Amino acid sequence: MPYCYGMRMAWIAIAMAVSAALDARADSFLDRFNDPEDGKFDASEYLLDHKGALPVPIIITEPAVGYGGGLALAWFSESLRDAARHSAGGRYVPPDIYGLAAFGTENGTRGIAGGARMTFDEGRWLYRAAAGDVTVNLDFYGIENDLAPGLNKIGYNLKGGMVFQELNRRVGNTNHFIGARFLYLDLATRLAADVEDANLSPKELAQRSSEIGIRWAYDSRDNLFSATRGTEAAFDAMFSDPSLGSDNRFQTYRTHAFIYTQPADGFVAALRIDGRSARGDVPFYQLPFIDMRGIPAARYQDENTGVLETELRYYLTPRWIAVGFIGAGRAWGRDESFAGSPSRVSKGIGFRYVIARRLGLAAGIDVARGPEQTAWYLSVGSSWR
């Protein structure tokens, strides 16, 4: 679904423990989780050498849908180490990865999905695809709280299928990519109230959207999992039209930048700038919302959203990392200007453990306090998507 409705799924760390328990050669296998450099638990060797099927438990802590989980099965075409040997031109080309997943949460949200990530022509082309069938239960708070008097929120259900495809091409030997995207949604909407109470038009309840779009991306990060330097940025524009099979004509846009620096030894400072907008007859569930830790998905929606968030990491030891973050977001456009819209602030703390030193992969827990509630999240790699 658009923006994935903020579901944070922490898979890799738990998967390693499950795989270890299932391996018949327990002694020699567990030895691979002992880093010879510091004697600590480390999954670098296992992840570097693993190929084939990998069961991956799913844990969901998103406040908008409640706690839940599931299981994914990922299949690697070759190991990360073998892929590194085959990489050409000084750039690492990851193995192809295919996956199937099923998940559910305590509020009745559930789904099944499959996906693939493939590279071609020595990494010059990157293809990603996913398809799934879901039923999602969420709350609609109106656009700038414009529900009928006496209503704070209205529950709703989205049920149906989705297909997503994306093809990117590296520009020469640079860190720039250009690409094309396709998204198809067929989602029936059921509101737990009258449409008039939600202040929605029939077009805002549209079921089908077929969208094509363009993308530019830039990635100079020093690590794909837990970057310490560099920038990841992108601009996406999607266009929906009846001539493509959509019920409505509308457009959605997103531009973002994640910037990582090291201001002093042991510190990593990161900045997130994220803007999203929608124009035309947009289904209400595709309107942008403020996406930050501590704020439930789809809580604050409007035609435009902007988020500014900072994160500071401090390496207490080479393995343990303390994390602090604070951010603010605004939603505006339908009835309020940017200046007239209030800022929604969220802040929190967390920790990370470097579970794969050679890959730079860290995992941990964040606790965030938003305008209305406190929530916790499992984090593997970057907290920003």
Secondary structure as GFF3:
##gff-version 3
##sequence-region A 1 385
A	DSSP	three_ten_helix	2	6	.	.	.	ID=ss1
A	DSSP	alpha_helix	12	22	.	.	.	ID=ss2
A	DSSP	alpha_helix	26	31	.	.	.	ID=ss3
A	DSSP	alpha_helix	44	49	.	.	.	ID=ss4
A	DSSP	beta_strand	52	60	.	.	.	ID=ss5
A	DSSP	beta_strand	68	76	.	.	.	ID=ss6
A	DSSP	alpha_helix	80	86	.	.	.	ID=ss7
A	DSSP	beta_strand	97	105	.	.	.	ID=ss8
A	DSSP	beta_strand	110	120	.	.	.	ID=ss9
A	DSSP	beta_strand	125	140	.	.	.	ID=ss10
A	DSSP	beta_strand	154	170	.	.	.	ID=ss11
A	DSSP	beta_strand	176	191	.	.	.	ID=ss12
A	DSSP	alpha_helix	195	198	.	.	.	ID=ss13
A	DSSP	three_ten_helix	202	205	.	.	.	ID=ss14
A	DSSP	beta_strand	208	219	.	.	.	ID=ss15
A	DSSP	beta_strand	230	240	.	.	.	ID=ss16
A	DSSP	three_ten_helix	242	244	.	.	.	ID=ss17
A	DSSP	beta_strand	250	261	.	.	.	ID=ss18
A	DSSP	beta_strand	267	280	.	.	.	ID=ss19
A	DSSP	three_ten_helix	284	286	.	.	.	ID=ss20
A	DSSP	beta_strand	304	315	.	.	.	ID=ss21
A	DSSP	beta_strand	320	332	.	.	.	ID=ss22
A	DSSP	beta_strand	344	356	.	.	.	ID=ss23
A	DSSP	three_ten_helix	357	359	.	.	.	ID=ss24
A	DSSP	beta_strand	361	369	.	.	.	ID=ss25
A	DSSP	beta_strand	374	380	.	.	.	ID=ss26
###
